Amino acid sequence: VSTQSTGSVFFQMCRAHHIGYDIREREGSIFTLIDSYKRDLIGMTVVEADLVTAMKTFHRNLSVVHQEISSANLPGKNNFNTLIMEVDKIMSSLAIEEPPAQEGTETEEKTEL
């Protein structure tokens, strides 16, 4: 499997889970390949109208990507579990709860930055 097709599969998976950046709304998730040769490190930046929404989006994205790319045969080959636990701690300290998955009940409050 070439690294180019691996990257393509990653971004297809992101699109399938609605993980991306909305240019018109100027919010969402941006990925950066840290090592463009080996393509084994990736960074994620989340831009949202407020910290609570950004943390929830970051947590959701990490969980989805971890579920999609992790394998029971390769324990310890990534740092997703550690990072997800750290994000949980931050969300707890900010009194942010992970919302239940409900469709069609979105409430948005946006502020200009």
C-alpha positions in Angstrom: 0.0 0.0 0.0 1.5 3.3 -1.0 1.6 6.2 1.4 -0.3 8.3 -1.1 -3.3 5.9 -1.2 -3.1 5.6 2.6 -3.5 9.4 2.9 -6.4 9.3 0.4 -8.2 6.6 2.5 -7.7 8.7 5.7 -9.3 11.7 4.1 -12.1 9.6 2.6 -12.8 8.3 6.1 -12.9 11.8 7.5 -15.3 12.9 4.8 -17.5 9.9 5.5 -17.7 11.0 9.2 -18.2 14.7 8.4 -14.8 15.6 9.7 -13.5 18.6 7.8 -13.2 22.3 7.5 -16.1 24.5 6.2 -14.6 27.4 4.3 -17.8 29.4 4.3 -18.4 29.1 8.1 -14.7 29.3 8.8 -14.8 26.4 11.3 -14.0 22.8 11.5 -11.0 20.5 11.6 -7.7 20.9 9.7 -5.1 18.2 9.4 -1.4 18.6 8.9 1.1 15.9 7.9 4.0 16.4 10.2 6.4 14.1 8.3 5.5 14.2 4.6 8.0 11.4 3.8 7.0 8.7 6.3 3.4 10.0 6.8 3.2 8.4 10.2 2.6 11.7 12.2 -0.4 13.9 11.8 -1.6 17.0 13.6 -5.1 18.2 14.0 -6.3 21.8 14.6 -10.0 22.5 15.4 -11.4 26.0 14.7 -14.8 26.7 16.2 -16.8 29.7 17.5 -16.1 28.8 21.2 -14.0 26.6 23.4 -16.7 24.2 24.4 -17.6 23.5 20.8 -13.9 23.1 19.8 -13.3 20.7 22.7 -16.3 18.6 21.8 -15.3 18.5 18.1 -11.7 17.6 19.0 -12.9 14.8 21.3 -15.3 13.4 18.7 -12.7 13.6 15.9 -10.1 11.7 18.0 -12.6 9.1 19.0 -13.7 8.5 15.4 -10.2 8.4 13.9 -9.0 6.1 16.8 -11.9 3.7 16.1 -11.3 3.7 12.4 -7.5 3.2 12.3 -6.8 1.2 15.5 -6.4 -2.5 15.5 -6.5 -5.0 18.3 -3.4 -6.6 16.8 -1.4 -3.5 17.3 -1.8 -2.4 20.9 0.4 0.6 22.0 1.2 1.7 18.4 -0.6 5.0 18.8 -1.3 7.5 21.5 -5.0 8.0 20.9 -6.2 6.5 24.2 -3.8 8.7 26.2 -4.8 11.8 24.3 -8.5 11.0 24.6 -8.1 10.6 28.4 -6.3 14.0 28.5 -9.0 15.7 26.5 -11.6 14.1 28.9 -9.7 15.6 31.9 -9.7 19.1 30.2 -13.4 18.8 29.4 -14.2 17.8 33.0 -12.2 20.7 34.4 -14.2 23.0 32.1 -17.4 21.3 33.1 -18.0 20.2 29.5 -20.1 17.0 29.1 -20.0 14.9 25.9 -23.5 15.5 24.5 -25.7 12.5 23.7 -26.0 11.7 20.0 -29.2 13.2 18.9 -30.1 14.2 15.4 -32.0 17.3 14.5 -31.7 19.0 17.9 -28.8 21.3 17.2 -28.7 24.6 19.0 -26.1 27.1 17.8 -24.8 30.2 19.3 -22.2 31.9 17.3 -20.0 34.9 18.1 -17.8 36.9 15.8 -14.1 36.6 16.5 
